[in-house]
């Protein structure tokens, strides 16, 4: 009972300080100001955080964290000179959008040589097929002449010497057809090899045009046009705006009760009036901050497990343009499924920004949740859900 009275007194004192800070400006000689100062806003936010921490029901735990998003480095598989970079830091990108181009005259020369080799192989194929047609005609004539000679030998109208000559002509024509058929097969094989070489070099040249692997926003531009880049060197870092989450650390006793998919809530420091829905997407199997040896119950209580709270994808779609990674806040999870969320942790979001007609470069797919600006008009008229 005494502790409860102390909490009430402390809350009343803090409320009085916050009200006084909102009413009286720190500017001398100008009297009373109705505009809240930055210091007053900080007091109010701290007050809200304290009250929420004190009124959490059993089965709901919290931990500090920050908003993060998956980062993807866009790099080239092959070295070359960076001809152009079509995006800048902060630019929105869509999957498949051209990010940069690398020039490589060496590969372009190799492509022309391979294409010339294909044409040469096609010419050899055409010549072999023409010879086969010619030799096939000669073979048919030699075959018919040889067959007539066999009949004439039986009646004695030709000599054995003439018959053997016809047989040699027939065998020579058949061998010629086989020889040019082999040349045709070699030409076909050469064409296949040459076309495969063309495809290989063309794939290299295609890979020199770098495209965005995901929808997101450019976080860093690490190279500029004109620079020579090595194979695998990152050129642009992209934030995947479809995978935004908060990382928190929970004691072993709390982390052990969580399951992937459990509901969670996020409150950000810049906008403490809003509650963002999320879900548990990952609970680490290994503890962080683990002592060298764990022998007692007190030491086991020190084990902390990394947990990811993924923001609802539907929220990401609504607040694409206002997402900011690195924003600090508090994550809340339920260790008991039958516990209801308290009133101050019910989902409460600002009014979604009006949809604008996207330009050619603006992504039109899933985007991350925005962090509303505390100074915008949206924070003054929240639309609770």
Beta strands, then each sheet from edge to edge (+ up, - down):
strand 1: 60-75
strand 2: 80-85
strand 3: 92-93
strand 4: 98-103
strand 5: 209-211
strand 6: 216-221
strand 7: 228-229
strand 8: 234-251
strand 9: 263-268
strand 10: 271-288
strand 11: 304-311
strand 12: 328-334
strand 13: 348-349
strand 14: 383-384
sheet 1: 3+ 6- 8+ 1- 12+ 9- 10+ 11-
sheet 2: 5+ 4- 2+ 7-
sheet 3: 13+ 14-
end
